[in-house]
Amino acid sequence: MRARDILAGAALLGGLGGYAWSALPSGASLPPDERAAIEHSVYYSGCREVRAAGRAPLYAGEPGYREGLDGDSDGVACEPYRGA
């Protein structure tokens, strides 16, 4: 029983750590000019188009990201809807 509890805790921590790592912006370490070139290499007219393309959410440094799509200026554009 104790081993099962330890394994369950380890699985939970591993899953949370993986989620946190994947949520980091991918272009955070790029020089500003290189980051801008990547971001502007693709253009989406709005979040509806981003979601239709299966690309949401967009992170700063990714193709298609722009501040106009990032309503709360947190580096993540077209975030999932909250509530329901």
N, C-alpha and C positions, 0 to 999 in steps of 0.2 A: 504494500500500500504506500509506503514512504517513497519508494523508487518511482511509482506512478505519479505521485505529486511533484517530485523533482523534475521528471520529464515533462509534465504538463506546464510547469513554470518556465522551464527552459524553452519550450516551444512557443509559449506566449511572448517571452522576452525577445526571442529570435524574430518572430513575426513583427513585433512592434519596431525593433531595430531596423529591419528590412524596409518597413513602410517609411520610417523617418528618413532613411538614406535615400530612398527613391523620390521623396518629396523635395529634395534639395534642388535648387535651380541648376540646370545642366551647364549653363554658360557663365557661371559666376566667376571663373578664373580667366576668362578671355579678355584680351585688351579691348577697350571700348570701340575702336574702329572695326576690329574683326567681328565683334559681337553685333554691331550695327549692320554690317554687311550680311551676316547670317540672318538676322531678324528681318531684313528687308528683301531677302531672296524669295520670299513667298508673301502674298498679300491676301488677306481675308477681309471682306467687307464688313463682317460682324460675327458675333459669337454663334449665331445660328448657322452660318456657313462653316465655322470651325467645327462645331458639333456634327454637322452633316458629313464632314470629311473624316470624322472619327479622330480628330486631333486634340480635343479638349481634355484637360486644361493645357494651355500653353504657358511655358515658363520663360522668363527673361533669358535671352540668348538663343532661343529656339526659332527656327524659321516661322515667320508669320506673327510672332509676338510684336505687339506695339502697345504703347501706353494708352492709346485710345480704347483698347479692349480690356484694360486692367482698371476697373472701376475704383478699387480701393488702394491702388498703387503699392501692392505688396509683392510684385514680381510674378504674380500668377494671373493670367488672363483667362476669361471664360471658365471660371470655376463652376463646379456642379451647383445645382440649385439647392438651397437649404430650406429646411422645413418641409411642409407638404400638407 
